[in-house]
Amino acid sequence: MAVPDAGPWPIPLRRSVPRLAAIVGLRAVIGLAAVFTALTAFGVVAAVLYLAGGVVLAYALGLGAYLFTLRLEAIPGHLRLRSLFGSRTYRLRKGEVRRLWVRFSRRPLEARVAGLGVRFGEGQLGGEMLVDVISLDESTTLLIIPVDGGRLAIAPASEATLMDALKLAAV
């Protein structure tokens, strides 16, 4: 009898590279605009513009590195979200994985960072339930997974792969 692999089991996330690049690029352009404006200014104004532009550029680079290296994997009893900057582990709870249809005209799901159809970070579902959201494209369907401390709302590249990984990770 074959022993199942002990994990981790990768869960590819659905992501829209053009949208992610636009989110990062817009912030980088704002930072560059401040730096180039500083070239024509003098004194304290120039220093403030250089500083502000540098901070915005650093934020844009960090955000891009985070968004493009974000990975989700299942390990026994947990889901782990990994990126270039570290990882966060969610302990799985017993419960039903639900499907949520999100429309852009009405927003049942609010997230800390949202724009161009991308949502991620802490959020609220229906104004009451706390969720962590990972939707890196314009997905209209998110899967809500029960975890300790709330729920995780994600847009996987394949629902079947996610469900298989959750079955393997269940303890």
Buried (B, 14 or more C-beta within 10 A) or exposed (E): EEEEEEBBBEBEBBBBEEBBBBBBEEBBEBBBEBBEBBEEEEEEEBEEBBEBBBEBBEBBBBBBBBBBEBBBBBBEBBBBBBBEEEEEEBEBEEEEBEEBEBEEEEEEBBBEBBEBBBBBEEBBBEEEEEBBBBBBBBBEEBBBBBBEEBBBBBBBBEBEBBBBBBEBBEE
